[in-house]
Amino acid sequence: ITNPEYPALIATAKAIEYAKKVNVPMGGIVLSKVRNKNYELSSKEIEELLSAKIAAKIPEDKNLPESIAKGIPLVWYKKYSPASINYKILAGDLVGEGYETNFLENLRLMFKRI
């Protein structure tokens, strides 16, 4: 898991290099705190830099710090936020079951800015 910013990506590149040395398999990169601003690296640039595919993109969510402070997982605290929905999709993919979004989630994803 990394952010689309240079310092985080440099650390991620080092972690990937180490994982390869010790034969730890990697399924892909999860980008979090994605804002889709022009100062962020593009998905293509990140995949080229890290020599790895992006498995998921999680948008930045202003509700995350509040959910952490309250001790409530974001997916319960703001279950229809784009970040929550994308976390649920990622979790379904990781366990091999997938996640089927409901009508309200589809609407939220349709109108998100990611």
N, C-alpha and C positions, 0 to 999 in steps of 0.2 A: 504494500500500500504506500502510495506516495502522492505528492502534490505536484501540480504542473509548474513548479518554480525551480530555477537552476540549483540552489543549494540542496533541496530535497532530492532532486534527480541525480546529482552527483553522489550523494550518500546511497541512493538506490542502486546506482551503477556499481558501486563498490560491494554492496550486499549481494547483488546478482553474481558478480565475479567470484566472491567467496563461496556462495552456494554451489556454483559450478565446480569449484575446486574440491569441495567435500561431497560432491554427487547428490545434492539435494534437488529434487525435481521442482520445477516452477511451472505453474499453469498459466501465468500471465500477470499483468500489472493491473492493479486497481488504482485509478486516479480519484483522489478525494479533494474536496474544496475547490472544485472546478467552477470557475466564474465565466468562462468563455469570453475573456477580454483579449484584446489584440496584443497585450503585453505577455500573455501566457504562450508557452510553446504549443504548437498544434499537436494533435494526436499522432500525425505522421512523423513529425520531428521527434516526439518522445519515443515512439516505437523504433525509429532509426538509432537514436542515441543509446537506448537500452538494449537493442537487439532482442526485443520481446514484444509480444502483442498485448494490447490493452484489452483486458477481460471485462472491465466495467468502468464507468465514469459516474461518480457521485457528485452532484452539485453542492456547492457551499450552501449551508443552511444556518441562518441566523438564530434558529431555535436550538441548535446543538449545545451551546454553552449553558443555556438555561436548563435543558433536559439533564445535562450532566450534574449541574448544581442541585437539582431536585432529586437526583438518583433514579431517574426514569429513562429507560432507553428511548431514543428518538422515535423509533418505530411505534411506540405506544403513546408517547407524548404528543407527537404531531403525525399521526399515521397517514395522513394524505399529503404530506409535504413531498416534493419531488425527491429529496434525499432519502426519505423513509421508503418510498416506493422502490427506488433503485437499490437500496440495501436489501429489500425483500427479494427482488429479482436476483441479485447477486447470491444471496443465501440459497435460494432455490437451485440456482445453477451449480453452486458448490456441492450440494448434496445430491445432485443428479435428478432432482424431482421437478425442477422448473418452478415458476410462479406465474399463475394466471392473474393478471390484474383485473379488478372489477370496474364497473362503469365509472364510479367517481375517480378512481385512480387513473383511468384512461383520460378523463377530462383534465385532471391536474397535469398529467404528462404532456397532453396536447398543448397546453398553454404555458408550460414552463419555458424558461429562457436558457436551456442548455442544448 
